[in-house]
């Protein structure tokens, strides 16, 4: 067993303008370094957002662990989401997320990723 932390003190703000008031704590190496999947904890401060953008070439799951917010998919319509709920974004799907009160989510991305049906 190897224990490691994803606590707020190891999180960082990635370069670029995709995230606003959101920190990321990676759980796996990125796909760009040969990992089959990548997973990270995203912490949205109150007023934080993941700006709308197309998903990369791989599917993504956002699972809310704590808090409350809104997510949108290809249609651009914001839908409420809370702890215990998740969304699946298809490859290339335009999407975004935001929270007025704060939200902690696990985001997973990978080639063979699919949602439980």
N, CA, C and O atoms as a printed pandas DataFrame, in Angstrom:
     atom_number atom_name residue_name chain_id  residue_number  x_coord  y_coord  z_coord
0              1         N          UNK        A               1    0.840   -1.169    0.000
1              2        CA          UNK        A               1    0.000    0.000    0.000
2              3         C          UNK        A               1    0.886    1.233    0.000
3              4         O          UNK        A               1    1.891    1.297    0.708
4              5         N          UNK        A               2    0.501    2.192   -0.793
5              6        CA          UNK        A               2    1.157    3.499   -0.813
6              7         C          UNK        A               2    0.109    4.549   -0.499
7              8         O          UNK        A               2   -0.907    4.658   -1.185
8              9         N          UNK        A               3    0.365    5.308    0.530
9             10        CA          UNK        A               3   -0.574    6.351    0.928
10            11         C          UNK        A               3   -0.095    7.683    0.367
11            12         O          UNK        A               3    1.101    7.972    0.384
12            13         N          UNK        A               4   -1.024    8.492   -0.131
13            14        CA          UNK        A               4   -0.681    9.821   -0.623
14            15         C          UNK        A               4   -1.840   10.760   -0.382
15            16         O          UNK        A               4   -2.951   10.325   -0.078
16            17         N          UNK        A               5   -1.586   12.030   -0.516
17            18        CA          UNK        A               5   -2.572   13.047   -0.163
18            19         C          UNK        A               5   -3.154   13.736   -1.389
19            20         O          UNK        A               5   -2.469   13.959   -2.387
20            21         N          UNK        A               6   -4.432   14.065   -1.287
21            22        CA          UNK        A               6   -5.059   14.963   -2.250
22            23         C          UNK        A               6   -5.694   16.135   -1.503
23            24         O          UNK        A               6   -6.637   16.763   -1.987
24            25         N          UNK        A               7   -5.160   16.414   -0.321
25            26        CA          UNK        A               7   -5.652   17.507    0.520
26            27         C          UNK        A               7   -5.464   18.852   -0.182
27            28         O          UNK        A               7   -4.649   18.972   -1.097
28            29         N          UNK        A               8   -6.217   19.853    0.248
29            30        CA          UNK        A               8   -6.106   21.172   -0.393
30            31         C          UNK        A               8   -4.684   21.728   -0.461
31            32         O          UNK        A               8   -4.360   22.476   -1.384
32            33         N          UNK        A               9   -3.830   21.372    0.507
33            34        CA          UNK        A               9   -2.476   21.942    0.501
34            35         C          UNK        A               9   -1.578   21.371   -0.598
35            36         O          UNK        A               9   -0.509   21.927   -0.852
36            37         N          UNK        A              10   -1.979   20.276   -1.260
37            38        CA          UNK        A              10   -1.182   19.756   -2.382
38            39         C          UNK        A              10   -1.811   20.099   -3.738
39            40         O          UNK        A              10   -1.258   19.774   -4.788
40            41         N          UNK        A              11   -2.961   20.754   -3.701
41            42        CA          UNK        A              11   -3.643   21.148   -4.943
42            43         C          UNK        A              11   -2.968   22.374   -5.553
43            44         O          UNK        A              11   -2.243   23.101   -4.874
44            45         N          UNK        A              12   -3.213   22.587   -6.823
45            46        CA          UNK        A              12   -2.640   23.726   -7.528
46            47         C          UNK        A              12   -3.634   24.249   -8.553
47            48         O          UNK        A              12   -4.636   23.599   -8.852
48            49         N          UNK        A              13   -3.348   25.421   -9.083
49            50        CA          UNK        A              13   -4.145   26.001  -10.163
50            51         C          UNK        A              13   -3.361   25.788  -11.455
51            52         O          UNK        A              13   -2.280   26.353  -11.616
52            53         N          UNK        A              14   -3.886   24.986  -12.374
53            54        CA          UNK        A              14   -3.168   24.756  -13.629
54            55         C          UNK        A              14   -3.063   26.039  -14.449
55            56         O          UNK        A              14   -3.900   26.930  -14.309
56            57         N          UNK        A              15   -2.050   26.143  -15.298
57            58        CA          UNK        A              15   -1.949   27.324  -16.153
58            59         C          UNK        A              15   -3.107   27.380  -17.146
59            60         O          UNK        A              15   -3.717   26.360  -17.466
60            61         N          UNK        A              16   -3.396   28.571  -17.622
61            62        CA          UNK        A              16   -4.469   28.751  -18.594
62            63         C          UNK        A              16   -5.678   29.411  -17.955
63            64         O          UNK        A              16   -5.677   29.724  -16.764
64            65         N          UNK        A              17   -6.709   29.617  -18.764
65            66        CA          UNK        A              17   -7.887   30.334  -18.272
66            67         C          UNK        A              17   -9.130   29.452  -18.220
67            68         O          UNK        A              17  -10.242   29.977  -18.169
68            69         N          UNK        A              18   -8.977   28.127  -18.230
69            70        CA          UNK        A              18  -10.107   27.209  -18.206
70            71         C          UNK        A              18  -10.794   27.182  -16.838
71            72         O          UNK        A              18  -12.011   27.014  -16.751
72            73         N          UNK        A              19  -10.007   27.347  -15.776
73            74        CA          UNK        A              19  -10.534   27.275  -14.416
74            75         C          UNK        A              19  -10.503   28.645  -13.757
75            76         O          UNK        A              19   -9.546   29.406  -13.906
76            77         N          UNK        A              20  -11.568   28.940  -13.029
77            78        CA          UNK        A              20  -11.664   30.189  -12.284
78            79         C          UNK        A              20  -12.069   29.840  -10.852
79            80         O          UNK        A              20  -13.180   29.365  -10.615
80            81         N          UNK        A              21  -11.163   30.076   -9.899
81            82        CA          UNK        A              21  -11.399   29.766   -8.490
82            83         C          UNK        A              21  -11.581   28.266   -8.261
83            84         O          UNK        A              21  -12.431   27.836   -7.482
84            85         N          UNK        A              22  -10.759   27.487   -8.961
85            86        CA          UNK        A              22  -10.789   26.024   -8.856
86            87         C          UNK        A              22   -9.351   25.535   -8.727
87            88         O          UNK        A              22   -8.469   25.978   -9.462
88            89         N          UNK        A              23   -9.118   24.610   -7.780
89            90        CA          UNK        A              23   -7.807   23.976   -7.655
90            91         C          UNK        A              23   -7.926   22.503   -8.016
91            92         O          UNK        A              23   -9.007   21.917   -7.959
92            93         N          UNK        A              24   -6.788   21.913   -8.389
93            94        CA          UNK        A              24   -6.741   20.529   -8.842
94            95         C          UNK        A              24   -5.690   19.766   -8.038
95            96         O          UNK        A              24   -4.567   20.236   -7.852
96            97         N          UNK        A              25   -6.076   18.579   -7.565
97            98        CA          UNK        A              25   -5.143   17.681   -6.881
98            99         C          UNK        A              25   -5.150   16.355   -7.650
99           100         O          UNK        A              25   -6.064   15.550   -7.473
100          101         N          UNK        A              26   -4.148   16.117   -8.498
101          102        CA          UNK        A              26   -4.117   14.893   -9.306
102          103         C          UNK        A              26   -3.993   13.637   -8.443
103          104         O          UNK        A              26   -3.325   13.633   -7.409
104          105         N          UNK        A              27   -4.654   12.578   -8.896
105          106        CA          UNK        A              27   -4.556   11.274   -8.244
106          107         C          UNK        A              27   -3.727   10.295   -9.072
107          108         O          UNK        A              27   -3.206    9.312   -8.544
108          109         N          UNK        A              28   -3.608   10.567  -10.361
109          110        CA          UNK        A              28   -2.861    9.702  -11.275
110          111         C          UNK        A              28   -1.962   10.577  -12.140
111          112         O          UNK        A              28   -2.177   11.785  -12.245
112          113         N          UNK        A              29   -0.957    9.968  -12.759
113          114        CA          UNK        A              29   -0.208   10.720  -13.767
114          115         C          UNK        A              29   -1.143   11.058  -14.933
115          116         O          UNK        A              29   -2.139   10.366  -15.142
116          117         N          UNK        A              30   -0.840   12.091  -15.676
117          118        CA          UNK        A              30   -1.692   12.437  -16.813
118          119         C          UNK        A              30   -1.563   11.436  -17.961
119          120         O          UNK        A              30   -0.567   10.723  -18.075
120          121         N          UNK        A              31   -2.578   11.401  -18.792
121          122        CA          UNK        A              31   -2.568   10.541  -19.974
122          123         C          UNK        A              31   -1.383   10.883  -20.868
123          124         O          UNK        A              31   -0.811   10.008  -21.518
124          125         N          UNK        A              32   -1.020   12.165  -20.897
125          126        CA          UNK        A              32    0.111   12.593  -21.727
126          127         C          UNK        A              32    1.429   11.943  -21.302
127          128         O          UNK        A              32    2.399   11.955  -22.059
128          129         N          UNK        A              33    1.465   11.373  -20.088
129          130        CA          UNK        A              33    2.660   10.669  -19.611
130          131         C          UNK        A              33    2.495    9.155  -19.661
131          132         O          UNK        A              33    3.258    8.421  -19.032
132          133         N          UNK        A              34    1.488    8.686  -20.417
133          134        CA          UNK        A              34    1.319    7.257  -20.630
134          135         C          UNK        A              34    0.285    6.572  -19.754
135          136         O          UNK        A              34    0.066    5.370  -19.906
136          137         N          UNK        A              35   -0.353    7.285  -18.852
137          138        CA          UNK        A              35   -1.392    6.693  -18.016
138          139         C          UNK        A              35   -2.609    6.338  -18.874
139          140         O          UNK        A              35   -2.922    7.056  -19.823
140          141         N          UNK        A              36   -3.297    5.244  -18.552
141          142        CA          UNK        A              36   -4.484    4.839  -19.305
142          143         C          UNK        A              36   -5.701    5.687  -18.944
143          144         O          UNK        A              36   -6.598    5.891  -19.762
144          145         N          UNK        A              37   -5.714    6.174  -17.712
145          146        CA          UNK        A              37   -6.749    7.102  -17.273
146          147         C          UNK        A              37   -6.071    8.219  -16.502
147          148         O          UNK        A              37   -4.928    8.087  -16.063
148          149         N          UNK        A              38   -6.783    9.311  -16.344
149          150        CA          UNK        A              38   -6.307   10.328  -15.413
150          151         C          UNK        A              38   -7.468   10.703  -14.510
151          152         O          UNK        A              38   -8.620   10.777  -14.939
152          153         N          UNK        A              39   -7.138   10.934  -13.262
153          154        CA          UNK        A              39   -8.151   11.271  -12.267
154          155         C          UNK        A              39   -7.598   12.360  -11.366
155          156         O          UNK        A              39   -6.409   12.383  -11.050
156          157         N          UNK        A              40   -8.485   13.266  -10.955
157          158        CA          UNK        A              40   -8.067   14.360  -10.079
158          159         C          UNK        A              40   -9.257   14.849   -9.271
159          160         O          UNK        A              40  -10.409   14.707   -9.678
160          161         N          UNK        A              41   -8.953   15.425   -8.123
161          162        CA          UNK        A              41   -9.954   16.085   -7.296
162          163         C          UNK        A              41   -9.954   17.563   -7.680
163          164         O          UNK        A              41   -8.916   18.224   -7.638
164          165         N          UNK        A              42  -11.120   18.071   -8.052
165          166        CA          UNK        A              42  -11.299   19.485   -8.387
166          167         C          UNK        A              42  -12.088   20.130   -7.257
167          168         O          UNK        A              42  -13.176   19.671   -6.910
168          169         N          UNK        A              43  -11.532   21.200   -6.682
169          170        CA          UNK        A              43  -12.221   21.932   -5.618
170          171         C          UNK        A              43  -12.632   23.306   -6.133
171          172         O          UNK        A              43  -11.790   24.150   -6.443
172          173         N          UNK        A              44  -13.932   23.509   -6.217
173          174        CA          UNK        A              44  -14.504   24.781   -6.643
174          175         C          UNK        A              44  -14.765   25.631   -5.410
175          176         O          UNK        A              44  -15.555   25.242   -4.551
176          177         N          UNK        A              45  -14.118   26.779   -5.309
177          178        CA          UNK        A              45  -14.451   27.728   -4.255
178          179         C          UNK        A              45  -15.828   28.311   -4.571
179          180         O          UNK        A              45  -16.299   28.181   -5.701
180          181         N          UNK        A              46  -16.481   28.950   -3.602
181          182        CA          UNK        A              46  -17.728   29.642   -3.942
182          183         C          UNK        A              46  -17.491   30.600   -5.116
183          184         O          UNK        A              46  -16.562   31.408   -5.089
184          185         N          UNK        A              47  -18.327   30.503   -6.129
185          186        CA          UNK        A              47  -18.160   31.307   -7.342
186          187         C          UNK        A              47  -17.204   30.688   -8.354
187          188         O          UNK        A              47  -16.947   31.288   -9.397
188          189         N          UNK        A              48  -16.672   29.500   -8.069
189          190        CA          UNK        A              48  -15.723   28.853   -8.974
190          191         C          UNK        A              48  -16.406   28.256  -10.193
191          192         O          UNK        A              48  -17.588   27.916  -10.172
192          193         N          UNK        A              49  -15.612   28.141  -11.268
193          194        CA          UNK        A              49  -16.183   27.546  -12.482
194          195         C          UNK        A              49  -15.114   26.928  -13.370
195          196         O          UNK        A              49  -13.948   27.322  -13.379
196          197         N          UNK        A              50  -15.578   25.951  -14.102
197          198        CA          UNK        A              50  -14.840   25.333  -15.195
198          199         C          UNK        A              50  -15.509   25.882  -16.441
199          200         O          UNK        A              50  -16.645   25.526  -16.755
200          201         N          UNK        A              51  -14.799   26.754  -17.151
201          202        CA          UNK        A              51  -15.402   27.419  -18.313
202          203         C          UNK        A              51  -15.803   26.397  -19.376
203          204         O          UNK        A              51  -15.180   25.343  -19.510
204          205         N          UNK        A              52  -16.849   26.727  -20.126
205          206        CA          UNK        A              52  -17.303   25.828  -21.193
206          207         C          UNK        A              52  -16.183   25.608  -22.198
207          208         O          UNK        A              52  -15.503   26.542  -22.624
208          209         N          UNK        A              53  -16.019   24.361  -22.556
209          210        CA          UNK        A              53  -14.997   23.966  -23.512
210          211         C          UNK        A              53  -15.338   22.573  -24.019
211          212         O          UNK        A              53  -16.103   21.860  -23.370
212          213         N          UNK        A              54  -14.798   22.171  -25.147
213          214        CA          UNK        A              54  -15.049   20.801  -25.611
214          215         C          UNK        A              54  -14.200   19.810  -24.820
215          216         O          UNK        A              54  -13.030   20.065  -24.533
216          217         N          UNK        A              55  -14.808   18.679  -24.473
217          218        CA          UNK        A              55  -14.022   17.600  -23.867
218          219         C          UNK        A              55  -12.961   17.205  -24.888
219          220         O          UNK        A              55  -13.166   17.348  -26.093
220          221         N          UNK        A              56  -11.862   16.723  -24.416
221          222        CA          UNK        A              56  -10.817   16.276  -25.324
222          223         C          UNK        A              56  -11.293   15.062  -26.115
223          224         O          UNK        A              56  -12.496   14.832  -26.238
224          225         N          UNK        A              57  -10.376   14.307  -26.638
225          226        CA          UNK        A              57  -10.759   13.154  -27.455
226          227         C          UNK        A              57  -11.233   11.962  -26.621
227          228         O          UNK        A              57  -11.562   10.908  -27.165
228          229         N          UNK        A              58  -11.265   12.138  -25.280
229          230        CA          UNK        A              58  -11.632   11.030  -24.398
230          231         C          UNK        A              58  -12.860   11.378  -23.566
231          232         O          UNK        A              58  -13.070   12.549  -23.250
232          233         N          UNK        A              59  -13.680   10.385  -23.200
233          234        CA          UNK        A              59  -14.829   10.648  -22.344
234          235         C          UNK        A              59  -14.381   11.042  -20.931
235          236         O          UNK        A              59  -13.271   10.728  -20.501
236          237         N          UNK        A              60  -15.276   11.740  -20.224
237          238        CA          UNK        A              60  -14.983   12.227  -18.875
238          239         C          UNK        A              60  -16.180   11.987  -17.964
239          240         O          UNK        A              60  -17.330   12.041  -18.398
240          241         N          UNK        A              61  -15.890   11.721  -16.697
241          242        CA          UNK        A              61  -16.914   11.646  -15.657
242          243         C          UNK        A              61  -16.574   12.680  -14.593
243          244         O          UNK        A              61  -15.427   12.777  -14.157
244          245         N          UNK        A              62  -17.578   13.453  -14.178
245          246        CA          UNK        A              62  -17.459   14.351  -13.037
246          247         C          UNK        A              62  -18.409   13.809  -11.979
247          248         O          UNK        A              62  -19.616   13.740  -12.209
248          249         N          UNK        A              63  -17.872   13.419  -10.810
249          250        CA          UNK        A              63  -18.661   12.891   -9.700
250          251         C          UNK        A              63  -18.531   13.854   -8.522
251          252         O          UNK        A              63  -17.427   14.105   -8.039
252          253         N          UNK        A              64  -19.649   14.387   -8.065
253          254        CA          UNK        A              64  -19.630   15.364   -6.967
254          255         C          UNK        A              64  -19.522   14.623   -5.638
255          256         O          UNK        A              64  -20.365   13.790   -5.305
256          257         N          UNK        A              65  -18.471   14.941   -4.886
257          258        CA          UNK        A              65  -18.228   14.323   -3.590
258          259         C          UNK        A              65  -18.810   15.148   -2.445
259          260         O          UNK        A              65  -19.230   14.610   -1.421
260          261         N          UNK        A              66  -18.823   16.461   -2.642
261          262        CA          UNK        A              66  -19.276   17.367   -1.586
262          263         C          UNK        A              66  -19.739   18.660   -2.234
263          264         O          UNK        A              66  -19.140   19.120   -3.206
264          265         N          UNK        A              67  -20.796   19.245   -1.703
265          266        CA          UNK        A              67  -21.248   20.540   -2.192
266          267         C          UNK        A              67  -22.357   20.444   -3.220
267          268         O          UNK        A              67  -23.027   19.422   -3.368
268          269         N          UNK        A              68  -22.519   21.551   -3.922
269          270        CA          UNK        A              68  -23.647   21.728   -4.829
270          271         C          UNK        A              68  -23.214   22.667   -5.943
271          272         O          UNK        A              68  -22.429   23.585   -5.704
272          273         N          UNK        A              69  -23.710   22.454   -7.150
273          274        CA          UNK        A              69  -23.363   23.340   -8.253
274          275         C          UNK        A              69  -24.247   23.097   -9.457
275          276         O          UNK        A              69  -25.349   22.559   -9.347
276          277         N          UNK        A              70  -23.742   23.503  -10.604
277          278        CA          UNK        A              70  -24.447   23.320  -11.869
278          279         C          UNK        A              70  -23.461   22.819  -12.904
279          280         O          UNK        A              70  -22.292   23.202  -12.907
280          281         N          UNK        A              71  -23.950   21.953  -13.788
281          282        CA          UNK        A              71  -23.153   21.440  -14.897
282          283         C          UNK        A              71  -23.953   21.620  -16.177
283          284         O          UNK        A              71  -25.181   21.708  -16.146
284          285         N          UNK        A              72  -23.251   21.675  -17.297
285          286        CA          UNK        A              72  -23.930   21.761  -18.591
286          287         C          UNK        A              72  -23.215   20.861  -19.581
287          288         O          UNK        A              72  -22.023   20.579  -19.459
288          289         N          UNK        A              73  -23.985   20.422  -20.562
289          290        CA          UNK        A              73  -23.449   19.588  -21.621
290          291         C          UNK        A              73  -23.564   20.294  -22.950
291          292         O          UNK        A              73  -23.505   21.521  -23.020
292          293         N          UNK        A              74  -23.727   19.523  -23.997
293          294        CA          UNK        A              74  -23.728   20.056  -25.357
294          295         C          UNK        A              74  -24.787   21.128  -25.587
295          296         O          UNK        A              74  -24.563   22.054  -26.366
296          297         N          UNK        A              75  -25.949   21.015  -24.916
297          298        CA          UNK        A              75  -27.022   21.987  -25.142
298          299         C          UNK        A              75  -26.801   23.311  -24.411
299          300         O          UNK        A              75  -27.538   24.270  -24.642
300          301         N          UNK        A              76  -25.792   23.379  -23.529
301          302        CA          UNK        A              76  -25.475   24.615  -22.818
302          303         C          UNK        A              76  -26.418   24.957  -21.679
303          304         O          UNK        A              76  -26.282   26.018  -21.070
304          305         N          UNK        A              77  -27.372   24.083  -21.376
305          306        CA          UNK        A              77  -28.340   24.331  -20.311
306          307         C          UNK        A              77  -27.763   23.877  -18.976
307          308         O          UNK        A              77  -27.357   22.725  -18.826
308          309         N          UNK        A              78  -27.730   24.794  -18.002
309          310        CA          UNK        A              78  -27.229   24.455  -16.672
310          311         C          UNK        A              78  -28.225   23.562  -15.944
311          312         O          UNK        A              78  -29.426   23.832  -15.927
312          313         N          UNK        A              79  -27.705   22.495  -15.344
313          314        CA          UNK        A              79  -28.517   21.585  -14.543
314          315         C          UNK        A              79  -27.873   21.471  -13.174
315          316         O          UNK        A              79  -26.651   21.379  -13.064
316          317         N          UNK        A              80  -28.688   21.475  -12.135
317          318        CA          UNK        A              80  -28.175   21.357  -10.777
318          319         C          UNK        A              80  -27.577   19.974  -10.557
319          320         O          UNK        A              80  -28.039   18.976  -11.110
320          321         N          UNK        A              81  -26.525   19.946   -9.726
321          322        CA          UNK        A              81  -25.876   18.690   -9.358
322          323         C          UNK        A              81  -25.419   18.820   -7.915
323          324         O          UNK        A              81  -25.035   19.901   -7.469
324          325         N          UNK        A              82  -25.462   17.709   -7.188
325          326        CA          UNK        A              82  -25.083   17.735   -5.773
326          327         C          UNK        A              82  -24.300   16.481   -5.413
327          328         O          UNK        A              82  -24.158   15.568   -6.226
328          329         N          UNK        A              83  -23.792   16.448   -4.182
329          330        CA          UNK        A              83  -23.026   15.297   -3.708
330          331         C          UNK        A              83  -23.804   14.012   -3.939
331          332         O          UNK        A              83  -24.998   13.936   -3.652
332          333         N          UNK        A              84  -23.118   13.006   -4.459
333          334        CA          UNK        A              84  -23.730   11.724   -4.754
334          335         C          UNK        A              84  -24.204   11.589   -6.191
335          336         O          UNK        A              84  -24.701   10.532   -6.580
336          337         N          UNK        A              85  -24.058   12.643   -6.986
337          338        CA          UNK        A              85  -24.469   12.605   -8.391
338          339         C          UNK        A              85  -23.251   12.774   -9.298
339          340         O          UNK        A              85  -22.218   13.307   -8.891
340          341         N          UNK        A              86  -23.403   12.307  -10.536
341          342        CA          UNK        A              86  -22.304   12.385  -11.502
342          343         C          UNK        A              86  -22.852   12.668  -12.890
343          344         O          UNK        A              86  -24.033   12.453  -13.163
344          345         N          UNK        A              87  -21.977   13.155  -13.766
345          346        CA          UNK        A              87  -22.310   13.339  -15.177
346          347         C          UNK        A              87  -21.230   12.685  -16.029
347          348         O          UNK        A              87  -20.076   12.563  -15.619
348          349         N          UNK        A              88  -21.633   12.270  -17.219
349          350        CA          UNK        A              88  -20.721   11.670  -18.193
350          351         C          UNK        A              88  -20.700   12.582  -19.409
351          352         O          UNK        A              88  -21.747   12.876  -19.986
352          353         N          UNK        A              89  -19.521   13.027  -19.797
353          354        CA          UNK        A              89  -19.385   13.845  -20.999
354          355         C          UNK        A              89  -18.700   13.012  -22.077
355          356         O          UNK        A              89  -17.663   12.394  -21.835
356          357         N          UNK        A              90  -19.289   13.004  -23.260
357          358        CA          UNK        A              90  -18.753   12.248  -24.385
358          359         C          UNK        A              90  -17.545   12.967  -24.991
359          360         O          UNK        A              90  -17.399   14.177  -24.817
360          361         N          UNK        A              91  -16.680   12.241  -25.698
361          362        CA          UNK        A              91  -15.536   12.872  -26.354
362          363         C          UNK        A              91  -15.981   14.046  -27.225
363          364         O          UNK        A              91  -16.906   13.914  -28.026
364          365         N          UNK        A              92  -15.331   15.174  -27.066
365          366        CA          UNK        A              92  -15.620   16.350  -27.873
366          367         C          UNK        A              92  -16.834   17.147  -27.428
367          368         O          UNK        A              92  -17.094   18.213  -27.986
368          369         N          UNK        A              93  -17.590   16.669  -26.438
369          370        CA          UNK        A              93  -18.808   17.363  -25.998
370          371         C          UNK        A              93  -18.471   18.670  -25.283
371          372         O          UNK        A              93  -17.659   18.691  -24.359
372          373         N          UNK        A              94  -19.092   19.739  -25.713
373          374        CA          UNK        A              94  -18.942   21.046  -25.060
374          375         C          UNK        A              94  -19.582   20.938  -23.677
375          376         O          UNK        A              94  -20.701   20.441  -23.547
376          377         N          UNK        A              95  -18.871   21.405  -22.641
377          378        CA          UNK        A              95  -19.391   21.266  -21.288
378          379         C          UNK        A              95  -18.790   22.303  -20.360
379          380         O          UNK        A              95  -17.825   22.982  -20.711
380          381         N          UNK        A              96  -19.367   22.422  -19.172
381          382        CA          UNK        A              96  -18.862   23.331  -18.157
382          383         C          UNK        A              96  -19.447   22.975  -16.805
383          384         O          UNK        A              96  -20.350   22.144  -16.710
384          385         N          UNK        A              97  -18.928   23.610  -15.751
385          386        CA          UNK        A              97  -19.412   23.381  -14.393
386          387         C          UNK        A              97  -19.147   24.636  -13.579
387          388         O          UNK        A              97  -18.207   25.383  -13.852
388          389         N          UNK        A              98  -19.995   24.860  -12.564
389          390        CA          UNK        A              98  -19.803   26.014  -11.696
390          391         C          UNK        A              98  -20.511   25.772  -10.374
391          392         O          UNK        A              98  -21.385   24.912  -10.262
392          393         N          UNK        A              99  -20.113   26.556   -9.370
393          394        CA          UNK        A              99  -20.745   26.454   -8.059
394          395         C          UNK        A              99  -20.729   27.809   -7.375
395          396         O          UNK        A              99  -19.693   28.471   -7.314
396          397         N          UNK        A             100  -21.865   28.212   -6.870
397          398        CA          UNK        A             100  -21.951   29.454   -6.105
398          399         C          UNK        A             100  -21.601   29.242   -4.641
399          400         O          UNK        A             100  -21.260   30.200   -3.947
400          401         N          UNK        A             101  -21.679   27.998   -4.155
401          402        CA          UNK        A             101  -21.460   27.722   -2.728
402          403         C          UNK        A             101  -20.215   26.886   -2.455
403          404         O          UNK        A             101  -19.792   26.771   -1.305
404          405         N          UNK        A             102  -19.633   26.309   -3.477
405          406        CA          UNK        A             102  -18.472   25.442   -3.321
406          407         C          UNK        A             102  -18.819   24.003   -3.644
407          408         O          UNK        A             102  -19.936   23.550   -3.395
408          409         N          UNK        A             103  -17.854   23.288   -4.201
409          410        CA          UNK        A             103  -18.098   21.927   -4.664
410          411         C          UNK        A             103  -16.758   21.199   -4.759
411          412         O          UNK        A             103  -15.759   21.781   -5.181
412          413         N          UNK        A             104  -16.741   19.943   -4.372
413          414        CA          UNK        A             104  -15.571   19.085   -4.553
414          415         C          UNK        A             104  -15.989   17.918   -5.437
415          416         O          UNK        A             104  -16.980   17.243   -5.161
416          417         N          UNK        A             105  -15.226   17.686   -6.498
417          418        CA          UNK        A             105  -15.584   16.635   -7.459
418          419         C          UNK        A             105  -14.367   15.808   -7.836
419          420         O          UNK        A             105  -13.233   16.286   -7.821
420          421         N          UNK        A             106  -14.632   14.565   -8.171
421          422        CA          UNK        A             106  -13.639   13.685   -8.771
422          423         C          UNK        A             106  -13.910   13.701  -10.272
423          424         O          UNK        A             106  -15.023   13.416  -10.713
424          425         N          UNK        A             107  -12.886   14.037  -11.048
425          426        CA          UNK        A             107  -13.017   14.000  -12.506
426          427         C          UNK        A             107  -12.076   12.920  -13.030
427          428         O          UNK        A             107  -10.886   12.897  -12.715
428          429         N          UNK        A             108  -12.644   12.029  -13.837
429          430        CA          UNK        A             108  -11.897   10.905  -14.415
430          431         C          UNK        A             108  -12.013   11.006  -15.931
431          432         O          UNK        A             108  -13.072   11.337  -16.466
432          433         N          UNK        A             109  -10.915   10.717  -16.609
433          434        CA          UNK        A             109  -10.882   10.770  -18.069
434          435         C          UNK        A             109  -10.082    9.572  -18.569
435          436         O          UNK        A             109   -9.023    9.259  -18.025
436          437         N          UNK        A             110  -10.587    8.900  -19.605
437          438        CA          UNK        A             110   -9.856    7.770  -20.150
438          439         C          UNK        A             110  -10.531    7.178  -21.361
439          440         O          UNK        A             110  -11.740    7.316  -21.541
440          441         N          UNK        A             111   -9.748    6.517  -22.190
441          442        CA          UNK        A             111  -10.238    6.018  -23.474
442          443         C          UNK        A             111  -11.392    5.037  -23.340
443          444         O          UNK        A             111  -12.380    5.158  -24.064
444          445         N          UNK        A             112  -11.297    4.077  -22.440
445          446        CA          UNK        A             112  -12.350    3.058  -22.317
446          447         C          UNK        A             112  -13.350    3.401  -21.230
447          448         O          UNK        A             112  -14.129    2.542  -20.816
448          449         N          UNK        A             113  -13.344    4.633  -20.760
449          450        CA          UNK        A             113  -14.241    5.059  -19.696
450          451         C          UNK        A             113  -15.691    5.065  -20.177
451          452         O          UNK        A             113  -15.993    5.548  -21.268
452          453         N          UNK        A             114  -16.572    4.529  -19.358
453          454        CA          UNK        A             114  -18.004    4.572  -19.651
454          455         C          UNK        A             114  -18.716    4.668  -18.325
455          456         O          UNK        A             114  -18.143    4.361  -17.280
456          457         N          UNK        A             115  -19.961    5.091  -18.362
457          458        CA          UNK        A             115  -20.749    5.181  -17.140
458          459         C          UNK        A             115  -21.419    3.838  -16.891
459          460         O          UNK        A             115  -21.635    3.064  -17.823
460          461         N          UNK        A             116  -21.743    3.565  -15.645
461          462        CA          UNK        A             116  -22.476    2.369  -15.297
462          463         C          UNK        A             116  -23.898    2.497  -15.814
463          464         O          UNK        A             116  -24.561    3.504  -15.565
464          465         N          UNK        A             117  -24.361    1.513  -16.512
465          466        CA          UNK        A             117  -25.732    1.558  -17.075
466          467         C          UNK        A             117  -26.579    0.467  -16.469
467          468         O          UNK        A             117  -27.755    0.338  -16.810
